Amino acid sequence: MNRINIAVDGFSSCGKSTLAKQLAAHLGYTYIDSGAMYRAVALFVLENGLVREGRLDREGLLDRLDEIDIRFQHDVLSGRSATYLNGRNVESSIRGMEVSRHVTLVSPVPEVRAKLVKLQQALGSERGVVMDGRDIGTVVFPDAEVKLYMTARPEVRAQRRYHELKAKGVEVDYASVLENINRRDEDDTTRAADPLIKAPEAVEIDNSDITPQEQFQRALDVVLDVLARVGQE
């Protein structure tokens, strides 16, 4: 059977990763979390003193960009793919609010995006990849056979993120989560380098008022339709 690449783009906290993981597991494809890569870079700058008073030391980051190595490895304990930064499992560290607040400092930097896009394209060169992010269908995999664009109302996404963090024992309030969501939306859609936009051929799924299973079925129907057409070529 022909293997395809699937690009899942959309706003923060709208279930991109959940859907991408479901599709990858169902199809036997490789799942790659591109957002985790940017989070890993944000963690690197935080741990290395490259953020001062909320401002990124851009030149300092560029000087040390070659030091950053990001990989994905299977985590035996969780049974899932984990993000490794310079050989260290940082899957838990990159998911907190501190990293979330600083992702938008590093994600617009063209040199950072160029480095990560090159790595992402290499990971998808063999096909059979499901990758989620902000610019997968427009920049990383412009030739992806399936492009999905996920969205949901900001208030819905903030509520989901709030409950997710609380379940992990993170002390956070809803207002700050909503503020973070809105700020990230603004940064993602207005940055000069590879902003979040819907590819013309992408199928949009608004999951504000549907269940994860309904979302999965809608996306899977799109994928199966494409696979059927690809198989006939």
C-alpha positions in Angstrom: 0.0 0.0 0.0 1.2 3.5 -0.9 2.2 5.5 2.2 1.4 9.2 2.4 2.3 12.1 4.6 -0.4 13.8 6.7 0.0 17.4 7.8 -2.1 18.5 10.8 -2.0 22.3 11.3 -4.0 24.6 13.6 -4.1 26.8 16.7 -2.6 25.9 20.0 -4.6 23.6 22.3 -7.1 22.5 19.7 -6.2 18.8 19.8 -3.8 18.6 16.9 -1.4 16.2 18.8 -4.3 14.0 20.0 -5.7 13.6 16.5 -2.2 13.1 14.9 -1.4 10.4 17.4 -4.7 8.6 16.7 -4.2 8.7 13.0 -0.6 7.5 13.3 -1.6 4.6 15.6 -4.5 3.6 13.3 -2.4 3.7 10.1 0.8 2.4 11.6 2.6 5.6 10.7 5.2 7.6 12.5 4.0 10.5 14.6 6.2 13.6 14.9 5.3 16.5 17.2 6.9 19.6 15.6 5.6 21.8 18.4 7.7 19.8 20.9 10.8 20.9 18.9 10.1 24.5 19.4 9.3 23.9 23.1 12.7 22.1 23.4 14.4 25.2 22.0 12.5 27.4 24.4 13.6 25.1 27.3 17.2 25.4 26.0 17.2 29.2 26.1 15.6 29.2 29.6 18.1 26.8 31.0 21.1 28.6 29.4 20.2 32.1 30.5 19.3 33.4 27.1 16.1 35.1 28.3 16.5 38.2 30.4 13.5 40.2 31.7 11.3 38.5 29.2 13.5 39.3 26.2 15.4 36.8 24.1 19.1 37.1 23.7 18.8 36.4 20.0 22.5 36.7 19.1 23.3 34.4 22.0 20.8 31.8 20.7 22.1 32.0 17.2 25.7 31.5 18.4 24.6 28.3 20.2 22.1 27.0 17.7 24.4 24.3 16.5 24.5 22.9 20.1 20.8 22.1 20.0 20.1 18.5 19.0 16.4 17.3 19.1 15.3 13.8 18.6 12.3 11.6 19.3 12.7 8.2 21.0 10.4 5.6 22.3 9.9 5.9 26.1 9.6 2.4 27.6 7.9 3.7 30.8 5.1 5.7 29.0 5.0 3.6 25.9 5.0 6.8 23.8 7.4 8.8 21.8 9.4 11.2 24.0 11.3 14.4 23.1 15.0 14.4 23.8 17.1 17.6 24.0 20.8 16.9 23.7 20.3 13.3 24.8 18.0 14.1 27.8 14.4 13.2 28.0 12.6 16.6 28.4 9.0 15.4 27.5 7.7 16.5 30.9 9.8 19.7 31.2 8.6 21.2 27.9 4.9 20.8 28.7 4.6 23.4 31.6 3.4 26.9 31.4 6.9 28.4 31.8 8.0 26.9 28.5 4.6 27.7 27.0 5.1 31.4 27.8 8.5 31.4 26.1 7.8 29.4 22.9 6.7 32.6 21.1 10.1 34.1 21.8 11.9 31.4 19.7 9.3 30.3 17.2 9.5 33.5 15.0 13.3 33.4 14.7 13.9 32.5 11.0 17.2 30.7 11.8 15.4 28.5 14.4 12.6 27.7 12.0 15.0 26.9 9.2 16.9 24.5 11.4 13.8 22.7 12.6 12.1 22.6 9.2 15.1 20.9 7.7 15.0 18.3 10.4 11.3 17.8 10.0 11.6 17.4 6.2 14.3 14.8 6.7 12.1 12.9 9.1 9.2 12.8 6.5 11.3 11.9 3.5 10.4 8.2 3.7 6.6 9.0 3.8 4.3 7.4 6.3 4.5 10.3 8.7 1.8 12.3 10.6 3.1 15.6 11.8 1.3 18.4 13.6 2.3 22.0 14.0 1.6 25.5 12.6 3.2 25.4 9.1 3.4 21.7 8.2 1.1 21.8 5.2 2.4 25.2 4.0 6.1 25.0 4.6 7.4 21.6 5.9 5.3 19.3 3.7 3.7 21.4 1.0 3.3 18.2 -1.0 1.5 16.3 1.8 -1.3 14.2 0.3 -3.6 15.1 3.3 -3.7 18.4 5.0 -6.0 19.0 8.0 -6.6 22.4 9.6 -7.8 22.3 13.2 -9.5 25.0 15.0 -11.8 25.7 18.0 -13.0 28.7 19.9 -10.3 30.3 22.2 -12.5 29.8 25.3 -13.0 26.1 24.6 -9.3 25.6 24.0 -8.4 27.5 27.2 -10.8 25.4 29.2 -9.3 22.2 27.8 -5.7 23.3 28.5 -6.7 24.5 32.0 -8.1 21.0 32.9 -5.1 19.3 31.3 -2.6 21.3 33.4 -4.7 20.9 36.6 -4.8 17.1 36.1 -1.0 17.2 36.0 -0.9 19.0 39.3 0.1 22.4 37.8 -1.1 25.4 39.7 -2.7 27.7 37.2 -5.8 29.8 36.7 -8.1 29.9 33.8 -7.6 33.6 33.0 -3.8 33.2 32.6 -4.3 30.1 30.3 -6.8 32.1 28.1 -4.4 35.0 27.9 -1.6 32.6 26.8 -3.9 31.1 24.2 -4.9 34.5 22.8 -1.3 35.7 22.8 -0.1 32.6 21.0 -2.8 32.9 18.4 -1.8 36.5 17.7 1.9 35.5 17.5 1.3 32.4 15.3 -0.9 34.3 12.7 1.1 37.5 12.5 4.8 36.5 12.6 6.8 37.3 9.5 8.4 33.8 9.3 6.0 31.0 8.3 2.8 32.2 10.0 -0.1 30.0 10.7 -2.4 30.0 7.6 -4.8 27.5 6.2 -3.4 25.8 3.0 -6.0 26.2 0.2 -6.4 22.4 -0.1 -6.6 21.8 3.7 -9.7 20.3 5.2 -10.9 22.4 8.2 -12.2 20.7 11.3 -13.7 22.9 14.0 -13.8 20.7 17.1 -15.4 23.2 19.5 -18.6 21.1 19.8 -17.7 17.6 18.7 -16.2 14.7 20.6 -12.6 13.4 20.0 -14.0 10.3 18.4 -16.2 12.3 16.0 -13.1 14.4 15.2 -11.0 11.3 14.5 -13.7 9.8 12.3 -14.0 12.9 10.2 -10.2 13.1 9.7 -9.9 9.3 9.1 -12.6 9.5 6.4 -10.5 12.2 4.6 -7.4 10.1 4.9 -9.0 6.9 3.7 -10.5 8.7 0.7 -7.1 10.0 -0.3 -5.5 6.6 0.2 -8.1 5.0 -2.0 -7.4 7.5 -4.8 -3.6 7.1 -4.4 -4.0 3.4 -4.6 -5.7 3.7 -8.0 -2.9 5.8 -9.5 
